[in-house]
Amino acid sequence: MKLDPKRLAPWIGAAASGLLLGAARPPLDLGPLALVALVPLFVAWRGAGPKRAAALAFVAGVVYYAFLTAWTWFFGAIAIVPLVAALAAYWAATGAVVGAFATRGLRSPWLTAAIWVLFEAILARFPLGGFSWGEVGYALHDVALARDVAGIGGVPLVSYFVVAGSAFLADLVVRPAAGAAVRALAGLLALTAAAALAPVVQADVEPDGVLRVAILQGNDKNRDLTATEKAQRYLPNSHFGLASDVQDPVDLVIFPESSMDEDPRTDDELGERLARVAQDRDSWVLANAVADAPENPTENALNLNVLFGPDGEVEGVYAKRHLVPFGERVPFSNLMRGIIPILDEEVPRDFLPGGEPGIFDIAGVEVATVICFESAFGYEIRPLVQDGAEVIVVSTNNRSYRRSANSAQHVAIGQMRAAETARPVVQAAISGISAFIDADGDVIAETELFDRTVLEGTVVAYTGETLYVRFGDWIVGVALATVVGCIIAVVVRRRRRQSVESDRTVDPKHEDLDRLLQLSLGDQP
């Protein structure tokens, strides 16, 4: 059977979009590719109805997420296959809605971008707490102008610009005729001008002191620890050994996520050793451990950051609030554990979410602590800054993902959190990549994976608010209003046509209104 190249081309184009966008993220990290990555997909689904557009988008999404989340392969096909399929389904839904509007005469790059951002926002929240790791805007984490845009409207606004620009470029490819080309070029010019204004809209922030920080990166084992190593407390001992290597006076010493094998509040040995580090260094010490939940400790646990003051006393505790589904908790636990027995081995206890944010006064600086996955959600970091956080500390354990791109992707996400909030981010990873990220989103210093080391740096704290901190994900509201407005337009248009067909007359005013709607969207007849 001979394959028809014309029929195959759209599917190749869709797959190419997924591959190009994946290449824009670590490990390849060719960020500017994101500016054109979606063009093949948008060309492929041009003129397609909802089903075909959804199918093409699903193919692109599968390729993208298989590339982006390849690190889930360490947990087997049972993890990566359903995850990739579920994430790609959101792209499929985006394509279906774009195709549905197109078949009803509404097609515009502005509308495509609105639909895309709306579905990214849904995915970042639903189901099971959401998954925002794949948002398009993260690809431009190393582009200063994109970070400036993030300070105005967060990563969703960066995604909006990228998607709208790709859709205008697709219009140039599909309809290079004079009229269509002018409209597309005008749209691209408008996007460029708006982005260029981003640095002019200065964040209302100012420096407010410094914090000297030492990150202890103590896991150099690119594998699971042996029973002997666990019994000998390899990880705590490794980190305490690094603490003795800290030479410069510091305000804060960070023992990253999973560095303690027991709750230092109840384990006398760990508590005393951490207190001694704090007293000897005259420093604050932040250490992480898995702790038994107060009620039903055999079934439930807490992921805790425990803060020791310079006097060696426990000054505060933060329990992780946004837990990882199937990593720290098993949704529908009784049912899922019966279907997937390996969950009992991987997640023996369900973690319980904490209730209060972790904001502490450390050496006169308000420091917000979050744990691992939590830093991937801009809408959760923003309230911490509104509550006074001047520095953000991310304590994380990415060891399970070995030498994959997961850690580099996590640092890139931290860059965008810094840019959104104009707050420095201290990324403390037990096996790397640990990093200091300044308030502009630039990586000032970082470690290598599985390099047992101490990373020291001085962090400049900031007060005040960016536009994103003040107004949040306002572009999502704009996107929702755009989509709802277009739905109303489709309903009005349908009723008008039904009325015309019944009356056999056409009101010229209706025709003018219809055309005005098309022009306002940049619609292509």
N, C-alpha and C positions, 0 to 999 in steps of 0.2 A: 504494500500500500504506500503510495507516494504522498508525502506530506506537502501541503500547500503552504509555501512561505508566507503568503499574505495572511493566512489564518493563524499561522504560528507567530508572526511578528508581534502582535499585541502582547502575547504571553511572555515572550522574551523581553519585551520592553518593561513589563511589570516586574519581572524577576530582576532586571537590570536596576530598576529603581531601588528595590530592596537591598541589592548588593552595594550600590553606590552609597546609599545612606548608612549602611553598616560600616563601610570603609571610612566614613566621615567620623566614626566614633573609635575609641581605642579598641583593639590594639593598633590599627593602622593610623587612626587619629588624623585623617586628612579632612579636617573640618570644613574648609570652603567647598568641598564636594557637595555638601548639603544644599548649597544654593542652586544646584542643578539636578540633584539626585532624583527628585520627584517628577521631573519633566517627562521622561519616558512613560511613566504610569499615566500622567494626565493626557498625554497624546494618545495612549492606548485606549483609554476609556472615553475618549471624545466620541460623542454620538451614541454611546452605549446606554441601554436601559438599566434599570436598577439591578437586575440579576447579573448581567454581564459585568457591570462596573464593580459589583460586590465581589464577583469571582476574581477579577483582575487584581483588585486591591488585596484580596486575601492572599493571592500568590506573592504579591510584593511584601505583604506583612510577614508571611512565613519566612521568606528569605531574610528579611531584615532582622527579625527577632531570633531566628536560628543563629545568625551571625553575632548579634549583640549579646545574647544570653547563652552563648556556647558553654559558659562555665557551669551551667546547671547539669551538663553531661556528667559531672562528677557524681551526681546522685542517680544517674541511670536514665534510660529512656522513659521510665515511668514518671520522671520529673520533667524532662525537657519537652517531650511531645505534647502533653496536654497544656503546658505553659505556653509554648509557642502558638499552638492552635487557638487558645483562648485570647491571647494578645492580638493575633492576626484577625480574629473575628471583629475587633473594634475597627480595624482598617476596612474590613468588608462592610461593616455598617456605615462607615463614612462614605464609601463608594456607592452603596445602595441609595443613600439619601441624596448624594450629588446626582446620581443617575435619575432618581425620581423627579427631582426638580427640573433636570435637563429635558426630560420627556414632556414636561408641562411648560416648556418655553422659558424657564429661568436658569440661565447658566452664566456665571461670572466668577472671575478669580477671587473677588471679595467674598462671594458666597462660599466658594470652595474652602477658602481659608477659615471662614467662620465655622463651617461644619467640622472641619478638621480639628480646630482648637476646642470646640465643644465636646467632641468625642475624646480628645486627650484629657480634658478636665473630668469627664465621667470616669474614664479608666483610672485616673489618679485617685479616685475616691471609692469606686465600686467595681466589683464586689470585694468583700473580705478586707476592706481598708484600702484597696486600690494598689496600683503599680504605675509609678510615674517615671521609671527608669528609662523608658524609650522615647520620651518627648523629643521632638525634632530639634528644639532650641538648644539642647545640651551639646549638640555637635559643634556649636560655635563658642565653646568655653574659652578658647584661646584667642578669640577675636575681640579686641577691646571695644569696638563699636557695638557689637552684639551684647556685651556685658553692660554697656551704657543703656541700651534699650531695656535690658532686664531690670535695671534700676528704676525704670519708669512703669513697666507692666509685668515684670517677672518673666520667667522662661516661656509662659504661654504667649506673651507678646512677641518674643523672638520667633517662636513657632509660627505665629500668624504672618509675620513678615516673610519668613522663608517660604511658606506654602503659597502665599499670594504671589510672591515673585516667581516661583516655579510655574504657577498657573498662567501668569502673563507670558512667560517664556514659551510655554506650550502653545499659547494662542499664536505667537509669532511663527512657530513651526507649522502649525496646522493651517493657519490663514494668513499667509504673508502679503495678501492684497493690501493696497494702500490704506483703505479705511480701517480695517481690522488691525493693521500694523501700527497705525497712529494711536489707536486706543490702547493697545498693549504697551507701546513705548511710553505713553502718558502715565499708565498705571505704574510701570517700573520707575519712572522718574519721580512719581509721587512717593513711592516707597523709599527710594533713595534719599529724597529730600527729608522725609520724616525721620529716617534713621540718622541722617547727618545732623539733625537738630538735637539728638539725644544728649551729646556731651554738653550742649549749651544749657540744657535743663539741669542745673547743678543740684545735687542732693543737699538738703538742709542738714548737714552733719558737720561735726568738728571733733578733733582729737581730744581725748580726756584721760590722759595718763598712759602708762605702759605697764605691761605684765611680762616678766621674765619667766619663760616656761622651759621645762625639760621633759621631753617625751622619751619614755623607756620602751624600746622595741625589742622584746626579749625572746620571741619564738623564731628560732632559726631551723626548725624541723619542717621540711616540706613533706610531711606525712603525719599520720596519727601517732600520738605518743604510745609507747609500749606500757604494759602494766607496771613494769619496774620503774620507768620514768615517772609515771603518775604517782606511784607509792613514795618515790623519793622527792616528790613535789618539784619536778623539774621547772615548770613555768614560774611559780612564785620565786624559787631560788635564783633563776636566771634574771628575773627583774630586780630582785634585791641586790644582786651582784652589779647590775648596771647602775642602780641608785648610788652605789658607793663610788662609781666613776664620775658622777656629776661634780665638776670642779668649781664652776662659776656660781656665785650667789644667784639663786632663783627664787621666784615667788610661788611657783606651782610645779610640782612633780606629778606626772601622769603615768599611772600604771593602766594600760589599755584594757579593753573588754576581754574578759576571760583570763586575765593575768593572775588572779587569785582563784584557787580551786575550792575555797570555802568562804563563807560569809565572815569577813574580818571582825564583825561586831560580836560574833559568838565563838569564833576560833581564837583562842587566847594567843597562840603562837603568832598567827598572822597579824592580829590586832596590835600586839606589842611591837612587832618588827616595823609595821607601818608607822606606828606612833613614834618609834625611834628615828625613822627617816625624817619625819616632820620636825622633831625636836632638834636633831643634829644639824639639819639644814636651815632651821628656822623658816620652814616653808609650809605651804599648804600641800596636801597630798590627796589626789583623787585616784581611787582604786576601784576596779570593777570585779564583781563576782556573781555567781549564781547563788541565790539564797533560798532557803525553804520558805514557802508561803506560811504566814502565821496560822492560817486554818488549813487543815488537810495537807500537811507538808509532803506526804508520800505521793500525792497526786498532782500537786501544783508547786510552782517555783516563781521567783522574781528575778529579773535581770537588773542588778543594782549597781549604781555608782555611789560609793561611800566617800565622803569628804572628811579628812582629818585636818584640824587646825594646827598651827605651829606649836601649840602646847601638847599635841598628841591626842587631843580629845576629838571624838566624832562630832562634827559641826553640822552635818546635813546628809541626807540620803535622797537619791532620785531613782525611782523605779521606771524602767522603760514603759512607755505608754502605747506606742505603735508597734505591735508585735508582727513578726513575719509568719504568714500563714504557711503551715506545713514545715516550718523551720523552728518556730518557738511555740506554736499552738496548732492543734489539728481541728479545723472546723468540722462540726458535726462529728465530734470525736468518736463516739461509740460506733456509728455507722462506718466511718472511714477507716478506723483501726481494724474493723472486721473485714473490710474489703482489701486493705493494703497492709498486711501484717508487718512489713518492714518499718512502718511508722512507729511501732512499739520500740524498735531498736534506735531509730534516728531521733525520735521525740518521745522519750520515756515519760516525761511529765509535761503537761500543758502549763505554759507560763501565764501568769495573770497580769493584766495591764496595770500600770501605776495610775495614780489619780492627779498628782500635782506636778507642775513644771519644775524643772531643776535649775533654778537661778540662784546663784550664791555670790555673796560679797567676798571676793578673794583679793586681799591686799589693796582694798579700796576700789576694785574694779568689779562691776557686775558681770558675772560669767554664766552663760547658759550652757548646760550640759545636755547633750542628746546622745543616744546610743545607736550606732550602726545605721540600719535601714531608715531610721527616722529622718536623717538629713536629706533624704530624697524627696521630701515633701515640702515645697516652699510655703504652702498654706499653713503648715504647722510650725515652721521656723519663724515666720512673720510675727505671730503673737508674742513670741519670746522677746523680740526686739521692742515691740510695743510696750511690753511690761518692764523694759529697762535694760535688757541685755546689751552689753557693750562689746563682748567677745563671745564667740560660739566655739565650744569644744565638742568635737565628735570623737567618741571613744568607740573603736570598732575592732572586730575580729573577722578578717576576710581569709583566714587560713584555709578554710574548707575549699576555697576556689583555686588553691595552689598558685601556679605561675600563669594564671589566665589574665584576661583584661579586666576582670571585675574590679580590682583595686584601683587601676588607672581610671576606670569609669567613675568610681566613687570619688576620687579626688576631683575629677572634672565637674561632678555634681556639686562638690563643695565650692568650687570656683564660682559657680552660678549663684549659690546661696550667698556667698560673700558679696557678689555684685548686686544682687537684689536688695540686700539690707545695708550695704556699706558697713559691714562688720567683718573683722578678720575671723578666719576659720582656722582652728587648730585641729588637724586630723591626726589622731593618735591611734595607730594600728598595731596590733600585737605582732604581726609578721610583715608589715608594710602594705601599702605605701603610706608612711607617715609624712605629714607635710605642714608647712606654715603657709597660709594663704592670706594675703593682705586684703584690706577693705575694698580694693579695686578688683579683686578676683585674680590677681597675679600670684603664681606659686613662687614663693621666695626661697624655700629650701624643701627638699624632700629626700627620702631614703630609698634604698633598693629593697626589693622583695627578699624576705628571709635573711636579711642582714642584721645580725644581733648588734644593736648600736644605740647610742643616745643622740637625740636630735635636740639641740638647744637653740632658742631664739628669743628675740624681744618682740612682743606684739603690741602694736599701738591700738588702744581702745578708742571707740568712737561713740558719741551720743548724737541724737537727732534722728530724723526720719527721711528716707528716700520716698519718692512718690509711690513706689510699690508697697513699702511698709504702711504708708498712709492710706492708700486706696485698695490695696490687694489685687486680686485677679480681675480687675475691672474689664479687661478685654474679653473674658469669658462671658460677662454680662452683655457686652456689646455683641458678641457672637450669638448668644441666645436670642437677643432682640432681633438680630438680622434674620435668623432662621424662622422665628415666630412670625415676623413681618412677611417673610416670603410665603409661609404657609397660608397666612391670611390673604395675601395677594392671589395665590393659586385658587383658593376657595371663591374669592370675589370674581376672579376671571371666569371660573367654571359657571357660576350662577349667571354671570352676565351673558355668557354664550348661550346658556339654556334659555334665558329670557329673549335673546335675539332670535334664536331659532323658533321660539314660539310666536314672537311678534312679527318676524320677518323684516324687522327694521333695525337699524344700527344708529345709536346715538353718537354723533361725532365727538362729543365730550368724552365718552367712554374710551373711544379709540385714542384720543390725546392722552388720557390718563394712563392707559396701557403702555403707550410708547414712552411716556415719562418714566414709568417704573423700569422699563428695559434700559433706558439711558442711565438712570441713577445707579444701576448695578453694573453698567458696562456690558450689558448683555449683547451677545452676538446673534443676530437674526438668522 
